[in-house]
Amino acid sequence: MYEIFTYGKFEVDPSNEEAFVEAWSEFASWASEQPGAATIRLFRDVRNPGRFVSLGQWDDADAVRNWKSSTEFKERRP
């Protein structure tokens, strides 16, 4: 058995980290309300503080496809 997830890797300039985290949080809040969304989390690399990884758990691949193909996804993506 396996789980469906989405993955995003971000390299953020130190001067923009706070704004990035705020924008990501708003995006994640919206994404977590989409059909099939489960847990969405942001991780920060200990060795490279400007590197962030986002993981989202989803019920199935169709939910991810529907979410990523929406106009709102393209408009809201950080």
N, C-alpha and C positions, 0 to 999 in steps of 0.2 A: 504494500500500500504506500502511496505517496501523497504529498500535499501540494497544492497549487499555490505559487507565490509570484509576486512581482519584485523586481530588484532595480534600484537606482543607485548610481555612484556619483557623488558630487565632490568637486574640488572647489573650495570656497576660500577666497582671499580673507585673511584675518580681519580686515576692516569691514567685511560684509557678513561675518558669521551671525551676528545677532539678527540682522534683517533676513538672512536665509532661513534661520530656524523659525522665525515668526511666519514667513511665507510658507515654509514646509508644513508648519503646524496647521495653518488655515487650510492648506491643500489636503492634508491628512484627515482633518475633521470632515471636510466635504466627502472625500473618498470613502471614509468609513461608513457613510450613510448610503452608499450605493448598493444595489441588490447583489448579494453574494460576497460582500466584503466581510472580512473578519478582523483580525488584528493588523494594525499598521504601525510600524515603529521606526524610529530614527536612531542610528548608532553612530558614534564618533570614534575614529581611530586614535588610539592612545599615542602611537608613535608619530602620527601626522595629524595634528589637531584640525587642520583645514579639510580633512577628508571625512566625508559623511557617507553612510550607506543606509538606504531606506529599504525595508522589507515589508511587503504586504501579503497577508495570507488571505486566500479566496476559496470559496466553496467549490468552484469548478472553472475550467478554461473558458467556457462561454461567458461567464460573468466578467472575466478579465477582458475578453475581446469586446464585449458590449461597452464596458467602461472606457477602454482606450480608444474606441472608435467614435465616442461621443464628442460633439462640438465643445462641450464644457470642459472635457479633459484637456483638449488642445489649448483652450483659453486660460485654464487655471494652473497648468503645470508650472512649477517653480523653475 
